[in-house]
């Protein structure tokens, strides 16, 4: 899916602080999920990656994918995989519970991605957090990177809070209310702004 970010960039450039980030980091790239990845696949990946380093999570994710006969995860196939095999791949007992709950809720219609185009972002969040192990942060990532909603501000993300603190020269990390106020001028394009805040914090880490 190709997303046109011109309106977002035009809006962000009106804020001198954000304009500096746009200039420094170039064009946004919110294509974390390449190709026709289903919501189930995306959420499965998110659960596996929870509380793990990227490298470790990537290894476990790869091992889990090998367990699917077709190589493509489906809810039905996941429920047929025995727990010992999932444990051997690296999933904890808790995460096995989470991914099985996800699969079951996709099968019984509790999670129905066909309804997403007609749903508001808030409705989708309420929809997704019914799954064990899926919280608001994971739902926000889904909305930004899979569903390409442009107005998502993940106020619970530590890097976003730190990004606001640095970019807007605040004395301390802002509250959710503070972030909403600071983002008022470009709030409709908060997903793209978040990408720039993440890139800014990533660049600072690389600088040591």
C-alpha positions in Angstrom: 0.0 0.0 0.0 1.4 3.4 -1.1 0.6 6.2 1.3 0.9 9.9 0.2 2.6 11.8 3.0 2.7 15.2 1.3 -0.1 16.7 3.4 1.5 15.4 6.5 4.9 16.9 5.7 3.2 20.2 4.8 1.5 20.3 8.2 4.6 19.2 10.2 6.8 21.9 8.5 4.5 24.6 10.0 5.9 23.7 13.4 9.6 24.9 13.5 10.5 22.0 15.9 9.1 19.3 13.7 10.3 21.1 10.5 13.9 20.6 11.8 13.3 16.9 12.2 11.8 16.6 8.7 14.9 18.3 7.3 17.3 16.1 9.3 15.7 12.7 8.7 14.3 13.0 5.2 11.2 11.3 3.8 9.2 9.1 6.3 9.1 5.3 5.9 6.3 3.7 7.8 6.5 0.4 5.8 7.3 -1.9 8.7 4.9 -4.5 7.3 5.8 -5.3 3.7 3.4 -7.0 1.3 -0.1 -8.4 2.0 0.5 -9.3 5.7 -2.7 -10.1 7.5 -3.7 -8.6 10.9 -3.3 -12.0 12.4 0.3 -12.2 11.2 1.1 -8.7 12.4 -0.3 -9.3 15.8 1.4 -12.7 16.1 4.7 -10.9 15.3 3.9 -8.2 17.9 3.2 -10.7 20.7 6.4 -12.6 19.9 8.5 -9.4 20.0 7.1 -8.2 23.3 9.8 -7.7 26.0 12.6 -9.1 23.8 15.5 -7.6 22.0 15.0 -7.3 18.2 17.6 -9.9 17.4 16.2 -12.5 19.9 12.6 -11.9 18.9 13.5 -12.1 15.2 15.1 -15.5 15.8 12.1 -16.9 17.7 9.7 -15.4 15.1 11.6 -17.2 12.4 11.4 -20.5 14.3 7.7 -20.1 14.8 7.1 -19.4 11.1 8.8 -22.7 10.2 6.2 -24.6 12.2 3.5 -23.6 9.7 3.2 -26.1 6.9 2.6 -23.4 4.2 5.1 -21.0 5.8 2.3 -18.5 6.2 0.7 -18.2 9.6 -3.1 -18.7 9.9 -5.2 -18.9 13.1 -6.4 -22.4 12.2 -2.8 -23.7 11.6 -1.5 -22.2 14.8 -4.1 -24.0 17.0 -2.9 -27.3 15.5 0.7 -26.7 16.6 1.4 -28.5 19.8 2.6 -26.5 22.8 6.0 -28.3 23.1 6.9 -27.3 19.6 6.0 -23.7 20.3 8.1 -23.9 23.5 11.0 -25.4 21.6 10.8 -22.5 19.1 11.3 -20.1 22.1 7.8 -19.0 23.1 7.1 -18.8 26.9 4.1 -20.5 28.3 2.4 -17.1 28.7 3.0 -16.2 25.1 1.7 -19.5 23.9 -1.5 -18.6 25.8 -1.5 -15.2 24.1 -1.0 -16.5 20.5 -3.6 -19.2 21.0 -6.1 -16.7 22.3 -5.4 -14.5 19.3 -6.0 -17.4 16.9 -9.2 -18.4 18.6 -10.5 -14.8 18.6 -9.7 -14.4 14.9 -11.5 -17.7 14.1 -14.7 -16.9 16.2 -15.0 -13.4 14.7 -14.1 -11.4 17.9 -11.2 -10.0 15.8 -12.5 -9.3 12.3 -10.2 -7.2 10.1 -12.8 -6.9 7.4 -14.6 -4.5 9.6 -11.6 -2.3 10.2 -12.1 0.1 7.2 -15.4 1.2 8.6 -14.2 1.5 12.2 -12.7 4.5 13.9 -9.2 4.1 15.4 -10.7 4.0 18.9 -13.1 1.3 17.9 -10.2 -0.8 16.5 -8.2 -0.3 19.7 -11.2 -1.6 21.8 -11.5 -4.4 19.3 -7.8 -5.5 19.6 -7.3 -5.3 23.3 -9.9 -8.0 23.8 -7.0 -10.4 23.0 -4.8 -11.5 25.9 -1.4 -9.9 25.6 -2.5 -7.1 23.3 -2.5 -3.7 24.9 -3.0 -0.1 23.7 0.6 0.3 22.6 0.4 -2.8 20.3 -2.9 -1.6 18.9 -1.3 1.8 18.2 1.6 0.1 16.3 -1.0 -1.9 14.2 -2.9 1.3 13.4 0.3 3.1 12.3 2.3 0.5 10.5 -0.3 -2.0 9.2 -3.5 0.0 8.8 -1.8 3.3 7.9 -3.9 5.5 10.1 -2.2 8.9 10.0 -3.6 10.4 13.3 -2.2 8.0 15.9 -0.2 9.5 18.8 1.2 6.6 20.9 1.5 8.6 24.2 2.4 5.4 26.1 5.6 4.9 24.1 8.7 5.9 26.1 10.7 7.0 23.1 7.8 9.3 22.0 7.7 10.9 25.4 11.5 11.3 25.4 11.3 12.7 21.9 8.8 15.4 22.9 11.0 16.2 25.9 14.1 16.7 23.8 12.6 18.3 20.7 10.4 20.8 22.6 13.2 21.4 25.3 11.0 20.4 28.2 12.2 20.1 31.7 10.8 16.6 32.1 9.0 13.9 30.1 5.5 15.2 29.3 2.2 13.7 30.3 -0.3 12.4 27.7 -2.2 15.7 28.1 0.9 17.7 27.5 1.7 15.8 24.3 -1.8 16.3 23.0 -1.4 20.1 23.6 2.0 20.2 21.9 0.7 18.2 18.9 -2.5 20.2 18.4 -1.2 21.9 15.2 -0.3 18.7 13.5 -2.5 16.2 15.4 -4.1 14.8 12.3 -0.7 13.7 11.1 0.6 12.3 14.4 1.6 8.9 13.0 4.2 10.6 10.7 5.3 12.9 13.5 5.9 9.9 15.7 8.1 8.3 13.1 10.3 11.4 13.2 10.4 11.4 17.0 11.5 7.8 16.9 14.2 8.5 14.3 15.5 11.4 16.4 15.8 9.3 19.5 17.4 6.5 17.4 20.0 8.9 16.1 20.9 10.1 19.6 21.4 6.5 20.7 23.8 5.9 17.7 25.7 9.0 18.7 26.3 7.5 22.1 
